[in-house]
Amino acid sequence: MGFRDDFVWGAASASYQVEGAVNEGGRGVSIWDMFCREPGRILDGSSGDFACDHYHRYKEDAALMKELGIRAYRFSIAWPRVIPNGDGEVNERGLDFYERLLDALEEAGITPYATLFHWDYPYELFRRGGWMNRESPKWFLRYVEAVIKRLGKRLPFVFTFNEPQCFIGLSCDRTEHAPGIHYPVWDTLLMAHHVLLAHGLAVRALRDLAPGVKIGYAPTGSAHYPATENPEDREAARRAYFAVEDWIHWSVSLWSDPVFLGQYPEEIWRNYGQYMPEIGAEDMAIISSPLDFLGQNIYNGAPVKAVDNGAAGRGYEYVRRKTGYPFTAAKWPVTPEALYWGPVFLAERYKTPLYITENGLSCADVVSLDGQVHDPARIDFLHRYLRELKRAAASGADIRGYFQWSLTDNFEWAKGYTDRFGIVYCDFETQQRIVKDSGRWYSGVIASNGENL
């Protein structure tokens, strides 16, 4: 028993990471455009100004996906390309681009999965307070309405937000991502509540304007797993996965409990209640508007064991990784177990169909003397992780699909172009694409529906 017969095998990207053409087609300025211009923010001093030039080369990229047998493409729509100032006049030329992209995908037989927000927040709205502004959910709603009125009949699957853990936590707490400003916890929790409200309002608008669309949400989080097969360690790993720990914004439950369970986790109120914003009478009903599926981005986790540390303790602790543990070029730990236990724990808690909306790794890929890109480490990584995902599906978790991050190498946020996550190599100066060995390998997995794992 393995993956369901209609399992969706896809690849993923994000607008600012691949499109380029930041000054074309009437696109407005995003916070990432400004962040990249501040010296020292991006590791190699680069930006997404050109990226993979997907704006002009989308047909080539669709043809590559068709060649590899990729059946679904998860891409994001750039808010500043649709409404340059964030809230105001709609830029039809921006929507024209996404029409052309959808045409190319349709011609290639590839199902589009659109993400409405993948971090490129309009700079003009940031100057008006961004997600702290009580009007920010309505700004997002008007953007979503503009997208759906034009494209809704062509978008069978839509995700509202990608990784709020990052665009609030990494951006407005840790300051590693745009806008790179540290805000106190009461402000970031207010932002979180507004993001969740924006999500709920978007879901309701989608139901009203495009009743045939299937709607989801794509958060992330570290998918912790039990250090042993003991039931006590399994329970400890579950608690750790959904715990609200010191870095509250990385929490799975902070961002998913309100959406799927209609309430904030108890730990938030117990430990941070004095910092929580005022919750409106209808807020939680809006936030928990029913979804069709949960998307989860899973890359790694940590081993956890049960401990007896008294009533004041959590009842678990993280186990030290072994000396010389495997890690990726981005120095992320390689933990295939995360792609078993993460889906299993999510299925148990939220009882919602699941897509793995991102999974992959950065490698130090180069073009070899033979003109090809040989990346055995990526093949080994994906093989290990996908075997665990297959095991999760066999255990009964309702897993509908998997999106490889990413289709092409791209602008990797604060790392610039120093990390390569793609199964297709991109020369960022010539824009030449080369399918890596891992891309051919993934094509074989798709063709066999994972039976060759």
Buried (B, 14 or more C-beta within 10 A) or exposed (E): EBBEEEBBBBBBBBBBBBBBBBEBBBBBBBBBBBBBEEEEBBBEEBBBBBBBBBBBBBBBBBBBBBEBBBBBBBBBBBBBBBBBBBBEEBBEEBBBBBEEBBBBBEEBEBBBBBBBBBBBBBBBBBEBBBBBBEEBBBBBBBBBBBBBBBBBEBBBBBBBBBBBBBBBBBBBBBBBBBBBBEBEBEBBBBBBBBBBBBBBBBBBBBEEBBEEBBBBBBBBBBBBBBBBEEEBBBBBBBBBBBBBEEEBBBBBBBBBBBBBBEBBBEBBEEBBEEBBBEBEEEBBEBBBBEBBBBBBBBBBBBBBBBBEEEEEEBBBBBBEEEEEEBBBBBEBBBBBBBBBBBBBBBBEBBEBBBBBBBBBBBBEBEBEEEEBBBBEBBBBBBBBBBBBBBBBBEEEBBBBBBBBBBBBBBBBBBBBBBBBBBBBBBEBEEBEBBBBBBBBBBBEBBEEBBEEB
